[in-house]
Amino acid sequence: MIERPLYLDRLRRLRGTSLAKVLTGMRRAGKSGILRLLEQQLLEEGVVADAILVLDLELMQNERLRDAEALLAHVRERASRAGTTYVMLDEAQQARGIGRVAYALMEEGRYDLYLTGSHARLVERELYDALAGRYVEIPVFPLSFAEYHAAHAVGTAAASPPELFERYLQNGGLPQALLFERDPYALREYLDGVYNTVVRRDVSCGLGKEDPALLDAITRHLMTHVGMPISANGVSRALTSGGSSCSDDTVSLYLRALVEAHAFHRVRRLDLKTGMRLKTQERYYADDLGIRSVLLGAGRPSLQGLLENVIYLELRRRYREVDVGRHYTRHISFVARSGEGREYYQVAPSVLDPALLERSLAPLRAERDHYPKTLLTLDAVGTGSHDGIRHLNAIDWLLA
């Protein structure tokens, strides 16, 4: 199993609190693996096996437990007679009335509750009202480049970080995909299966039913235009010109369903002058770039878009809020925010050309506040500091 230290550390700090821990993210991103790692950690720390209950509600043998009353009775029956019982419900949205189950268990006070879900409805429709502030949502993303690198950093023939990064852009970071990397055909079949049987299914949950051809066309459009401004009207016009007629409202429904299934992340623009989020010209970043390879084949978005995609996901791992920055006509790739304030990140594949360097630095220089500013590129030379703006190699930053 691949170590996921970021998530285990967050869960460790929340363990034993009166809060339910809710891991959300796209299917196959590694949520189940994190629960197994947590179970292993608890056992190593001396927690007895009988005090740990792990249930995958997507498995056929657990179908009867998708009823709220049956699930609640089963958990109570299996509960430890003394001390805390650690309850881990995988794909919890499969259980009807999971919010009521979670509330009942939390009220009894003898359970440490962990849930995973692959659809936004778990939080938005089930837990928000039922637990009313008594849960913590932890977004789970596919392997970071640091985790991907660590999984490959064994043996004398380990590839260099730049070589691995190129492979990472192509194959993505789904943990199980690593099993197939030596066989391109098997890898493609695995990723194709993830898209066709997993992503499509979760998207259909948000739509009721979907047109597979239209879903593919919209997903391909988003993958092709990763990091570029997107609007429902623009997607509709592009599809219509390609022979797939659909309305703006229909595109909007599909875009929302793809975001709810965690297949894409919608990133709004932050007006740096007013501090308000703008509701137009949003950008969409894929949760996993390996699926992009399946849908687009040999073609791929620009390196700018791919690099931005990787940096965005890494910033989401490190910060709670990430937006695209806009100040009049100038744009900053990302504005990351935490309780300590803002950090600005500008992303470019290369700025060895002095004109490109100045163009990348200008928006950062225009922000005359005291918050940290960083330029991330793939350049191996020329990094350092430009009037207080850090210039770092993106691969080194990802591994730090």
N, C-alpha and C positions, 0 to 999 in steps of 0.2 A: 504494500500500500504506500502511496506517495504521501509524504508528510505535508501537512497544511498548517504550519505553525501560527500563522496570523489568526486563523479561525479558532484553533485550540486555545490560544492565549485569550481571546475575547470570551470564549465560553468559560475558561477557568476563572476569569475575574467576575463572571456573573453567576457562577455555580453557587447553589445554596441560597440565592436571593429569592424573594417572593415574586420574581418576575418570570413569566414564561419566555423561553428563548425560541425565536422563530427564524429559521434559516430559509431564505427565499432565493430562487434563481432558476435558470433554465434547467430542464432535465439533462442529466448526464454531466452537469457541471461539477459534481463531486459532493453534493449534500449528504447522500447516504454514506459515502466514505468518511466524511467528517464525523458522523454519528458513530461509525465503527471505531474510528480513532479515539473518540471520546470514551467509548465503552472500554477500549483497551487501556486507556490512561487510568480510568477509574479502578479497573482490576489491578493494575500495577501499583496503585496507591493503597490497596488493601480493601476496597469495597467488595463485598461478597457478591457472587454472581446472581444470587436470588434477589438482590436489591436493585437489579438493573433489568428493565423490561424494554425490549426493542421490538417494534411492530412495523412491518412494511405493509401499509394498507392497500398497496397496489397489487399485492400478490393474490392469486386466486384463492389460496387456502385461508386468507383473511377476509374474504368477501363478506361473510356474515358480520364482521366487526365494523363494517361501514355504516351500520345502524348505530345511532348515538347511544341508545340504552344498552345494546349488546356490548359496545366498546367500553362503556363506563363500568358495566358489571365485570367484564373481563379484567380490566385494570385493577379494580378493587379486589378481585379474587386472587390476583397474582401479587398484590402489594406485600411488601415486607412486613412482618409482624412487629418488628422493632426498628425504629429509626426511619430515615428517608428512603423512599423508593425513587429511583431515577427512571422516568418514563420518557421514551423516545419514540415518537410517532412519525414515521417516514411517509411522505406524500399524504399529509393529514387532510388535504382538501377532498380526498376521496370519501371521507366519512361525512355523512349527512348530519348537520348539526354539530360540527366539530367545535364551534364556539361555545355551545352549551356544555359539552364534555370538558373543555378546557376550564371553563368557569367553575364547574363542580369540583374538579380536581384541585384547582387553586384554592378554593374555599376550604377544603378539608385540611390543607396546610401540611400534609405529610408527603407531598410529591415534589420533585424537582423536574419540571416539565420542559421538554424539548420537542419542537415540531419542525418539519420541513414541508415546503410546498413549492410547486412549479408553476403556480398561476397566481396572479395578483389578487384574485378573488379571496384567497385564504385570509389575507390581512384585511382587504377593503370590505369584504362582504360578511366574513365570518367572525373575525377576532376584534375588529375595531370597536364595535358596540359591546360585545360580550365581555371583553376584558378591560375596556376603558382605561387605558394607560398602564395596565399591569403586564405588559409584554414589551420585549425588545426585539426589533426586526434586525437581522444580520444578513445583508445581501451577500450571496455566495456567487463568485465568478469562476469561470474555468481557470486552469493553472496560470498563475502569473509567470512572467519569463524567469524570475528567480526560482520558482518551484520547478518549472520546466528544465531549467539549467541544472538544478540540483539532482533531478531525476536522471540526467544524462551524464553527470560528472563522475563517472566510475570507469575504471580501466585505463589502460595507457593509450587507447585509441579514441579517447573522448574528443569531440569536435571543439573548435575554438568558439568563444562566445559569438563573434560575428557570423560564423557558419551556422550555429544553432539558431541564431535569431532569424536568419533567412528561412530556415526550416519551420520555425515557429510561426512566421507570417503565412506560410503556405499551409501548414497542417493544423494550426490552431492549438488550443490548450485543453480540450476535453481529456480528462485523465485516462479513460480507456483507449483513446486514440493512440496512446504511446505503445500499446501492445501490437499495433499493426504498422508501425512506421517503416519496418524493413520490407514490407510488401505493399507497394502502392495500390495494387488492385484491391487487396483486403481493406486497406485504409479507406479507399473511396467507397467501397461497399458499406463499411461501418458508418461513415459520415452521411452517406445517402440514406441509410436506414434511420439515423437519428433525425434527419430532416423530415423524411416521409412519414415515419410512424410516431415521432415524438413531437416535433415542432408543429406539424400540421394538426395533430390531435389537440394540442393545447390551444392553438389558434382557433380551432372550431368551437372550443368551449366558450370563447368570448363572442362568437358569431352566431351560434346555434347550428349553422351549417355554412359551408364555404364552397366557393368555386375553385377547385384545385388549380386550374390553369391561371385564373386571375391572381390567386395567392402567389403562385410561382413568379408571375410577371412583376408583381409589386415587390416581392422579396428580391428578385434579381435587380430591379431598379435601385432599391436601397443599397444593395451590395456594390453595385457599380458606382454609385455616387456617395460612398462612405465619406462623411465629413463635409459634404457640400450642403448648402441650404436646400431644404425640402419643403414643399407645400403640397396639399392635396390637389390643388388645381394644376400645379406643375406636373405631378405624377400622372394625373388624369389625361392631360394633353399629350404627354410623352407616350402613354399607352395607346391612346386613340390614334396617334400618328403611326404607331406600329401595328395597328389593326385590332387592338383589344379595347373596345369602347366601354367606358364605365364613367359613372358620375363622380363628382367631387365628394359627395356624401358617402358613396360606397368606398372610395379610397380611404376616407377618414376612418370608417369603421374597421377596415383591414389594418391600417396603421396602428390604431388603438389596440386591436387584438394581438398584433405582433409584439407590442410593448408589454401588454399584460402577460403574455406567455414568456417574457424575458428573452425573446429572440433578438430584440433590438432595444437600445436605450435612446429615448428622445431627450435631446439636450437643447435647452432654450438659451436665447441670448440674454445676457445681463447688461442693461444700460448702466455703464459705470458712472455716469453723471447723476442719475436719479436713483440708482439702486433697484430699479424695477425690472422684472423679467418680462421680455417681449414675447408675444404669442404668435409671431410670424417668423417664417424663414428658419425654422428649427433644423437641427442637424440630427442624423440618426447614425449610431455606431452599433456594429454587430457584437453580440455577446461572444461569438466564436468565429474566427476567421477561417477555420477549416471548412465550415459549411459553405462559406463563400467560394472556396475552391471547387466544391461539388457543383454548385449552381452555375458558376461562370466558366468552368473548365480552364483552358490555358489563359484566358483573358483575366485581367485583374485591375482593380482601381489603381490610381496613381500611388506611388510610394508615399506621397504626402498623406493621402487618406488612410493608408494602412498604418503608417507610423502614428498618426493622430489617434487611430482606433486603439492601438496598444497603450498609448500614453493615457488616453481617457480612462480606460478600464483600471489602469494602475492608480490613477488619481482617485478613482472611486473606492479602491481598496484602502487608500490612506486618508481620505477625507469624506465627510458626509455629503457635502454639496459641491457639485462641479457644474459650471456654466461656461458658455462661450462669452467672451467679453466684447462689448462694443462701446466705443467712445466717438460719437459723431461718425465719421467715415472710416475710422481706424478699428481694426479687429485684433483681439488677442485670442490665441487658440483656446486657452482655458483659464478660468478664474476658480481656484479651489478655496473653499471656505470652511473654517472650523471655529471653535470658540475663541481662538486667539486672533482671528481676523482673516485677511485674504492672503493668497499667494498667486502670483501671475506666472503662467507658463506659455511660452511661445514655442511652436514646434515647426521644424523645417528639416528636410532630409540633409541638406548641405547649404552652408553659407560661405564657402570658400571664395566665391565671387564677392568682392567688396560691396557691390550694389545690392546683392541679396542680403548680405549681413546688415547693411543699413536699413533695408526695407523691413527686416525682421525685428530690429532693435527699436525702430521709430515708435511703434505703439506702446512698447514698454517704457520708453523714455517719456512719453506723453503723460503717463500716470505718475504724478509728482508726490505720491504719498510714500510712507516709510515701509510699506509691505515688501517682502522679498520678491524678486523678479528673476526668472530663469529662462534661458534659451536652451532648448534641447535639440541636438542634431546628431547625425550619424558620422560626423567628421571626426577623424582620428587625430587631427592636428588643428591648431588655432583656437582651442578651447581656453578657458581662463575667466577673465573678468573684463567687462566693458563698462567702465564708469559705474561700477557697483552692481551691474547686471551679471549674474553668473551664466557662464556658457559651459554646458556639460555635454559629454558624450551620452546619448540617450541609453545605450546599452549598459554603460557603467552605472548610470542613474537607476535603471531598472533592477540591476543586481545589488545595489547598495542597500 
